[in-house]
Amino acid sequence: MFDDLLDANRRYQTDFHDSGVAGVAAKSLAVLTCIDSRIDPLALLGLRAGDAKIIRNAGARVTGDALRSLVIAVNLLGVTRVCVVQHTDCAMVGSTDDEVRARIEAVRGVDAAGWEFLASRDQMATLRDDIALIASCPLLPPDLHVGGFIFDVHSGDLVPVNF
């Protein structure tokens, strides 16, 4: 089941060397983005391994776990800037949690009641609200730089969103 990955890792190891990169974010940056396979967060921001802390979840949402990771990154790992990067054509945008639950129930044949998938009909409102969650977190400093962006998965364009 995972032989292809283990084979790829063996090839990777032949050229691997410990870069000596520290565990802190060299560019003082954390990026919260979506799990969408079309997004390569390091490449789209001109970064390399070690430059930023990358946090991913469906929809690039500021969940409790994403916020937990940001608190650690900011307070212990050198992060002073946070980019929240959502994207066009996101599967989490344009529907409701009820609709997502119904789709999952149809696929799995089990009840998805009680699950929160954080779907959104209004991506800009969601992005604004998520940035506000970061700004209001008492475990993050008030001078933390937080930016919201939409990545166009068709053109590669990264558009800043100002609120």
N, C-alpha and C positions, 0 to 999 in steps of 0.2 A: 504493500500500500504506500509506503514512503521511500521505497528504494531509489526512485528518481532524485529525491531530495538528498538522501545520504550519498548517492553518487556525485551529485553536484557539490556537496560539502567536501568530499574527498578532493575533488579538483580544486576547489577554493583553497583548501589547506596547503596545496603545493606552492602557492604564491603568497600565502598569508604570513604576515609578520606583525608582531605586537607593535602598533603604531605609537604606543606610549601616550596616547590621548587620555587626558584626565577625564574623570566622570562628571565634571562640570560642563556647562554649555559654553563653548569657546566664543560664540557670538552673543552670549547672554540672552538667548531666544528660546521660547517654547512655542511649538506649533500644535494647535488642536485642529485636526482635520478628519475627514470622513474615511471610512474603510474602503471606499470605492477604488477598485483596482486600476482605474485610469489615472489616479493621482500618485505622483512620485514627489512627495513633499520636499525632499532635499534638492532634487533637480529643478523643480519649478521655482525655488527660491535661491538658486545658485549656491547651495550649501554642500558641505561634505560631512561625512561621519564625524561626530564629535562637536559639530557647530551648534546643534540645537537638540532640545528634548522634544521628541515627537510623541504626541498622544493621539490615538485614533479611536473613533467609535462611529457607529451608524449615524449619519447626519451631522457629524462634527458638533455634537451637543455638549453643553456644560452640565454634565451629570455629576452626581456625588463623587463618582470615581475619578472623573476627569478633573474635578476641582481638587480632590485629594492629591492627585499627581501634580497639579499646578502649585499647590501649597508646598509640597516637598521640593519641587524644582526651583521655586522662587526663594524659599527660605534656606535651603541647604545646597543647591546645585548651581548657583550663580545666574539664575534667570532674572532679567529686569524688563523683558519685553515679551508679550504674548500675542501671537497671531491666531485668530480664529478664522479658519479657511473652510467655508462651505463651497458648494459647487453647483453648476448647472446640471440639469437632468438627474437630480438626486432622487433615489427611490423613496426617500423619507419625506419628500416635499410633494404637495399636491393631493394628499389624502389625510385621513384622520386615523387615530389609533384604532377606532372601531373597524375601519376598512382594512387596515393592516392585519388586525386580529382575524378578521373573516378570511382574508387570503391565506394566512398561515393555517387556520383551522381547516380550510379546504385542502391544503397540501398535506398536512400531517394527520388529519382526522381526529384531532384531540382539541379540547377546549383551551383557548388561549386567554380566557377571562382573567383579569387581574394583572396581566402583563402590560407594562407601559413601554411603548416603542418610540414615543416622542416624535411622532409624525407631525407634519406642519402643513397647513394650507398657505401660510404667509411666511416665506423664507426671510424676508427683511425684518419682520416683527420678531421672528424667532432669533435671528442673529442679534438684534438690538437687545432683546431680553436676556440672552445668554451672556452678552458682554456686560450687561448690568449686574448679572449674578457674580461675575468675576470681580467687578468693581466694588460690590457690596460685601465681599467676603472679609470678615474681620482678621483672618489669618494671612491676608495679603496686604502689602503696603499701599497706602493711598496714592503714591507716586508711580505705581506700576503702569507701564505703557501697554495699553491693550488696543489692538486694531482688529477690525472686522473686514473680511475680504470674501469675494466670490470668484472662484476659479472657473473659467470657461473650459469645459472638457473637450470642446471641439476646436477652439482656436489657441488654447494655451494662455490666454489673457488672464491676468490677475487684477481684479478691479477692487480698489479700496472702497469701503462703504463708510460714509461719515454719518454719524447720528447726532 
